[in-house]
């Protein structure tokens, strides 16, 4: 789902798959298809520095999901649809978040709200403006 000119958000239900010969094509295709459906016709591929946020939200154990391994196939799947090349990603935030009863999520976008209301396990992806390179996070 497009939120602004240089901001794209997407949720995809399921458990992220680390890149293996067997799982990578199916998981990437699922991400790719969701991105194609979420990009409006007037979208122009981003061919400039961007930031990426990838969060795996889960209700149960997240065993076997390493945040570093889950990011690569997701960013690869967005190539040619949202971003021209994943080499334009200059900042990446990736994490796992357990959806427990006491978790309070602030500033929920409509796309994230859709994920929270629709799936037990899902990924949330945001592609947005690049960071201020003069500021250390």
C-alpha positions as CSV (number, residue, x, y, z in Angstrom):
1,X,0.0,0.0,0.0
2,X,1.3,3.4,-1.0
3,X,1.3,6.0,1.8
4,X,3.1,8.9,0.2
5,X,5.3,9.6,-2.8
6,X,8.4,8.0,-1.3
7,X,6.8,5.7,1.2
8,X,5.5,2.2,0.7
9,X,4.1,-0.2,3.2
10,X,3.2,-3.8,2.9
11,X,2.0,-6.6,5.1
12,X,2.2,-10.3,4.1
13,X,0.8,-13.1,6.3
14,X,3.1,-16.0,7.1
15,X,6.4,-16.9,8.6
16,X,9.5,-15.4,6.9
17,X,11.7,-18.0,5.3
18,X,15.4,-17.8,5.3
19,X,16.9,-18.1,1.8
20,X,17.3,-21.8,1.0
21,X,17.0,-23.4,-2.4
22,X,13.6,-24.8,-1.5
23,X,11.8,-22.0,0.5
24,X,13.3,-18.9,-1.1
25,X,11.4,-19.0,-4.4
26,X,7.9,-19.5,-2.8
27,X,8.4,-16.9,-0.1
28,X,9.8,-14.3,-2.5
29,X,7.0,-15.0,-4.9
30,X,4.4,-14.4,-2.1
31,X,6.1,-11.1,-1.2
32,X,6.5,-10.1,-4.9
33,X,2.8,-10.8,-5.6
34,X,1.6,-8.8,-2.6
35,X,3.9,-5.9,-3.6
36,X,2.5,-6.0,-7.2
37,X,-1.0,-5.9,-5.9
38,X,-0.2,-3.0,-3.5
39,X,1.6,-0.7,-5.9
40,X,-0.7,1.8,-7.7
41,X,-0.4,2.2,-11.4
42,X,1.3,5.6,-11.1
43,X,4.1,4.3,-8.9
44,X,7.5,5.1,-10.1
45,X,10.3,2.8,-9.1
46,X,12.5,4.3,-6.4
47,X,16.0,4.6,-7.8
48,X,17.5,6.6,-5.0
49,X,18.7,6.0,-1.4
50,X,15.9,4.6,0.8
51,X,15.4,3.2,4.3
52,X,13.8,-0.1,4.9
53,X,12.0,-1.5,8.0
54,X,11.1,-5.1,8.1
55,X,9.3,-6.5,11.2
56,X,8.2,-10.0,11.7
57,X,5.1,-10.0,14.0
58,X,4.3,-13.3,15.6
59,X,1.9,-14.7,18.3
60,X,3.8,-17.9,19.0
61,X,7.5,-19.0,19.1
62,X,9.6,-17.5,16.3
63,X,12.2,-20.3,16.3
64,X,14.3,-20.5,13.2
65,X,13.6,-16.9,12.1
66,X,16.8,-14.9,12.1
67,X,16.2,-11.2,11.3
68,X,19.4,-11.0,9.2
69,X,18.3,-14.0,7.0
70,X,14.7,-12.9,6.6
71,X,15.6,-9.5,5.1
72,X,17.4,-10.5,1.9
73,X,14.6,-12.4,0.2
74,X,12.1,-9.7,1.1
75,X,14.2,-6.9,-0.3
76,X,15.0,-9.0,-3.4
77,X,11.3,-9.5,-4.0
78,X,10.7,-5.8,-4.0
79,X,13.2,-5.2,-6.8
80,X,11.6,-4.0,-10.0
81,X,8.3,-3.3,-8.2
82,X,9.0,-0.8,-5.4
83,X,12.7,-0.2,-5.7
84,X,14.8,-0.4,-8.8
85,X,17.5,-2.4,-6.9
86,X,18.0,-3.4,-3.3
87,X,21.4,-1.6,-3.5
88,X,19.5,1.6,-2.9
89,X,18.7,0.5,0.6
90,X,21.1,2.4,2.7
91,X,19.5,1.8,6.1
92,X,17.8,-1.4,7.2
93,X,15.9,-2.0,10.5
94,X,14.9,-5.6,10.9
95,X,13.4,-7.2,14.0
96,X,11.0,-9.8,15.5
97,X,8.2,-8.6,17.7
98,X,6.0,-11.0,19.7
99,X,2.4,-10.0,19.8
100,X,1.8,-10.5,23.5
101,X,-1.2,-9.2,25.5
102,X,0.8,-6.3,27.1
103,X,2.3,-5.0,23.8
104,X,1.1,-1.5,22.9
105,X,2.0,-0.4,19.4
106,X,1.9,3.3,18.8
107,X,1.4,5.2,15.5
108,X,-0.2,2.3,13.7
109,X,-0.6,3.0,10.0
110,X,-3.7,1.6,8.1
111,X,-1.5,-1.1,6.5
112,X,0.0,-2.2,9.8
113,X,-3.6,-2.2,11.3
114,X,-4.6,-4.6,8.5
115,X,-1.9,-7.0,9.4
116,X,-2.6,-6.8,13.1
117,X,-6.3,-7.6,12.5
118,X,-5.8,-10.3,9.8
119,X,-2.8,-12.5,10.7
120,X,-1.3,-14.4,13.6
121,X,2.2,-14.2,11.9
122,X,3.1,-11.6,9.3
123,X,5.8,-9.3,8.1
124,X,5.5,-5.6,7.9
125,X,7.7,-3.8,5.4
126,X,8.1,0.0,5.0
127,X,10.3,1.6,2.4
128,X,10.8,5.3,3.0
129,X,13.1,8.3,2.7
130,X,16.8,7.7,3.4
131,X,18.2,8.5,6.8
132,X,20.1,11.7,7.7
133,X,23.6,10.4,7.2
134,X,25.0,12.9,9.6
135,X,23.0,11.4,12.4
136,X,24.0,8.2,14.1
137,X,21.0,6.2,15.2
